[in-house]
Amino acid sequence: MKVVHIIEALGGGVYTYFEDLTHHFEKEDIRQKVPTSILYSDNRKEIDPQKVAQLFSTIPTVKVSMEREINPILDFKAIQSLVRELKKIKPDVVHLHSSKAGVLGRIACCFLSPKPIVFYTPHGYAFQRTDISPISKKMYWFIEKYFQKIFGGTTIACGDSEHVLAKQLGQAEVIRNGIDITSIQSYVQPVTNSRLTIGTAGRITAARNPKQFNAIALQFPEYQFVWIGDGEERNQITAPNIQITGWFLEKKQVYEQINALDIYLQTSLWEGLPIAVLEAMALMKPVIATKINGNKDTVVPNETGFLFQETSELTEYFKTLEDPNVRAEFGKNAESRCDNLFDKTKNFKALTKLYEQYFFAATKDSQK
């Protein structure tokens, strides 16, 4: 059963997802059973092409130029390239990741014979974005709805909230995002901060709402805040009690920085299922996050952390988590939830079973 993954939005949490996916499907026993190839684009400005090339060095890959924004000429060329490469590989299953690949890939698969089984994971629907106009949101919803209706395929949601949305649009399954829990937990060390230290990790972009993160830091000057990463909207960060670490060359440095926090704070405006929150949970951090889809799939209020809608709610939550015993209890609960639901090995095995289920069902139908 040959599988091809197609990805355009190779940044942030999706990059981490593909890093783990690559390490899983490159294993000899799995590679023999499920030969896997990746067609990817490295045109996003947050992507380091050299780093991506190194990531994919152990799995057959082909770089196909795809652009995030709609561009009829470039999109047509991308579809041609995808068709050409897919015809060479002759996949049984094609798994599309994120909105643009979902559109281009489904069109490309229509030109294949025999047609492969098509899956699509949004990793956060574009119509959930809050930085675009209502007209743009409606357009993205229309594309998601009718591309699935016209071109077919099954959506594999990356989280339970995304699954609810996906079922409203068409046929859908759920395989939750997962992380390498054992590896990440090797970075767990005792933390003794002189001030309660609250932080987040990721690119400083509109989606992560740095303006609100900054407002929270200003509201609570008695605490230390840390943004692990950097980005184009760092000018939104002005509070004197916020440290911006900048980017790190190695992932282990990010884990060390997250481990040094007392509380993980996620102020994002929209999410698929946030990998960074899962990493914080694996590092036994209580998580406070905005009450949105994706975040709601990770945090259990009053057990692993808190969900909030208004910053006024944070006074109580921060006060509760000033107690190191409460933080330790929430952290253990978070780690346990992560192990039960978000282990990458379990979830990639479930993904493989799902491929096989649809593949064997289609094979039986073709033999009737």
N, C-alpha and C positions, 0 to 999 in steps of 0.2 A: 504494500500500500504506500504509494509515493505521496508525500505531502509537501506543498509549497506554501510558505508564508509570504504575504506581500504587505509591506509597511512603508508609508510615507512619513508619518509623524514620529520620527525616531528620536525623541528627546524626553527629558524628565523621567517620570515613572515608567513610560513605555520603553525607554532605553533599558531600564533595570529589568523590566519584564522580559525583554528580548535577550538580555545578558543571561538570565537564568534559563530561559527556553533553550538557548544555544548550548549551555553547559549540560542540560538534561538530554537533549536529542543527539548530542555528539557521542554519548556513551555507546560503546561497541555493540552491546546486546540490544539496545534500543534502535541504533542505527540500522542493524540488520533487519529488524522487524518493521521499522517505520523510517525509510530513507527520507530525509528532510532537506529541503532547499529553501533559500531565502532570497526574494527579490526586494531590494530596498532602495530608498533615496536618501542622500545625505545633503539635501539642499537647505534644510532648516538652519537658521543662523546660530542656533544653540548647539549645533552638532559639530564635533571635531571629526572630520572625515578619516583622519589617520587612526584615531581611536576606534572608530566604527569598523574600519578594515581589519584591525587587529582582533576585535571582538568576534568577527565572523570568519576568522582564518581557518577554523576547524570544520566548518559546514559549507557545502557548495553554495556560493552566493553570486548574485549578479547585481550590479548597480544599475538602476533604471531611474532616469531623471524624472521626478514628479514634483510639481509645485503645489503649495498649500492653497493658494488663491485660484479661483476659476480663471482659466486662460484657454479659450477654445483651441488655439493653434498648438500650444505646448501640451495640452491635455490629449489632443489627437495623436501627437507624436508619442506620448507616454503609453497610450493604449496600443499603438503599433508595436512598441518595444515589448510591452507585456505579452502581447499575442505571440510575437516571435520567440521569446524566451520560454513561454509556457508550452508552445508546440515542440520545442526541443526536449523539454523535460517529460511531457506527457503525464501530468499528475493525476492521481485518483481523487485527491482532496486539495482544495485551495482555501486557505484561511486568510481573510483580509482583515487588516488592523487599522482602525481609525477611519474617519469619514472620507477623506479623499481617496485612499486606497480602496475603500468600500465601493465608491462610485466607479473608478477607473477599472478596478479588478473585475467587478461584475460584468461590465461591458466587454472586457477582454475575453472572459470565459465563454461568452456567447459565440465566439469565433472558433472554439475548440471542438473537435470531434474525435472521440466521444467527449461529451461535456463532463467536467469533474463535479464532484459534490462541493458546494460552496458554503463556507461559513464566514461570518463577519462579526468582529468584536469592535464596538465603537470606542471603548476606553473613555467614555464620557461623551454623550451626544452633543453635537455642535449647537443644537437648539436650546441647550441648557445654559449657554453662555449669557452673561449679564452685561458684557461690554459691547454688545451689538444691538441694532435697532429691532423693534418688534417685527418689522417687515423681513429682516434678515432671519430672525428666529423662525418665522412662519415658512420662509423659503427652505431653510434647512430641514424643518419638520416634513415639509412636502417631499423633499428629495428622499429622506429616509423612508417615508411611508410608501411612496410609489416606485422607488427603485427596487425595493424588496418585492412589491406586488408584481412588477413587470418582469424583473430579471430573476426572481426567486432567491433561494438560499435560506439559511437558518442563522439567526443571530445567536451568538454565544456571549451572553452578558458577563462582565467581569465582576459583578457584584449583585446583591439582591435588589437594590434600588434600580439599577440599570435593567435588571430582568423584568421588573414591573413595567417600566417604560417600553421595553422591547416587545413584550407580549401584546401591547396595545397597537403595535405596528405590524406584527406578523408572527410567524413561527419563531420560537425562541427557546433556548436552553440557558443554563447558568453554570459556569465554571469559574469560581472565584479566583482573583489574583492571589498569588502566593509568593513567599520569600524563602530564602535559605536560612531558616531559623537557627539551626545548630551553628552555622558559621558566624552569624551575626552575634549570637550569644557569647561567643568567645571574647567579645569586647566588653562584657559586663564587668565593671569594677566599682568598688565603693565610691560614693560621691560625698564630698564635704565642702559645700560652698558657704562662704561667709554671708552671702545674701541669697535669698530664694532666686534661682536662675531658671528663666522660662525662655524656651526657644523653639525655632522651627527650622526646617531644612528644605532647600529647593531654590529654584530660580525666582528672582524678584520680578514677578510679572503681574499683570492685572488679575489673572486668575487666582493668584495667591493673596490678593488684597493687602499689599504692604501699607496702604493708607490706614486701614483699620488696625493692623499690627502696631503701627506707629502711634495711633491714638490710644491704644491700650497701654503702651509703654509710658506715654505722657500722663495717663490717668493713675498709674501705679509707679511713681518715681522711687519708691522704696525697694523695688525689685530690679534685678538685672535681667535684661533681655538680650537674646542672641539670634541673629539670622545667619544660619549656616549656608553659605552660598553667595550669589551675586546676581545681577541682572539689570536690564535696561531701565527698570523703574526704581533704582536705588535712591533716586532723588526724593522719593516719597518718605524715605527713612531719615528723620531729623532729630528724633528724641535723643538726648544725651546719654540715656541709659540703655541704648541699643548698640551692640557690637555687631558689625558685619564682617564675617570671617573671610569672605572671598572664596574662590573655588579651590578645591583640593585635587591633587593629581591622582590620589588613590582613594578608593571607596572606604578603606579601613580608617582613614583619617576622618571621614564623615561619621562613621560609627563611633569613633572615639569622642567626637564633639557632641553627638547626641547623648552618649552615655554620661557626659559631664553635666547634662541638664538635670534639673529637679522635676520639671513639668514640660511636656511637649504641647505646643499651641499651634493649632491649624486654623488659619483665618480664611481659607479658600472660599471663593464665591461659587464655584462649580467643580465637580469631581466625577471620575468614573468610580474607581476604588483606590484611594491614595496609598501608593507603595510606601512613602515616607512615614505615614502613620503606622503602617504595619511594622516597619523597622523599629520605630520608637516603642511599640508594644513588645516586640521581641527583646528589646533592651530594658524591659520592665519599667517603662515610664508611664505614669498616668497621663492621659491625653484629654485636653480640652479643645473642642473643635466646634466650628460653626454647624448649625443644625440644617444640613443640606444632604441631598442624596450622595451616597458614597461615604461621607463621614458617618452617617447614621448606621452604615453597615459595620463599622469598626468599633465604635464607642458604645458601651452599655452604661447609661447614666447611673451614677452613684455606685458603680461597681468597678469599672475600669477607667472612669473619668467623668467628664460632663460635656453636654452639648448646649450651645447658647445661641440666642438670636440677637440679644441686646448686650452691649458691653456692661450695662449696669448689673447684669447677672454675675459678672466675674468676681465682684467683691466677695461674695459668699464662697464661690468655688476656690479662689486663691486662698482665702482664709482657712477653708477646710484642709487644703493641701499643704498648708504651712506645717502641719503635723507630719513629721517623718514617718511615723507608724502608719498613718493613713496612706501616704504615698507608697510605702512598701507594700501594703495590702492591695492597693489598686494596681500597682505594678505587677504583682504576682497574678492577679486576675487577668490583666491584659496579656501577659505571656501565655497563660493557659488558653485564653480565647484564640490567640494567634496560632497556637499549636493545633487546636482543634479544627480551625476553619481555614487558615491561611498558610499552610505548609506547602511549599512549591512542589515537592516530590509527590505528595498525595494528589495535588490538583493537576499536575501535568499527567499523571497516570490516568486520572479521570478524563482528561482531555483526549488522551489516546484512545480510551475505551469508547468515548463518544464518536470519534472518527470511525472506529471499527464498526460500531453499531450502525451508523448511517451507510457506511461502505458495504457491509454485508447485506443490509436490507436492499440497497440499490442493486447489488449483484443478483440477489434472488429474484427481484422484480424483472430484471433484464432476461432471466432464464425462463420465465413463464411463457 
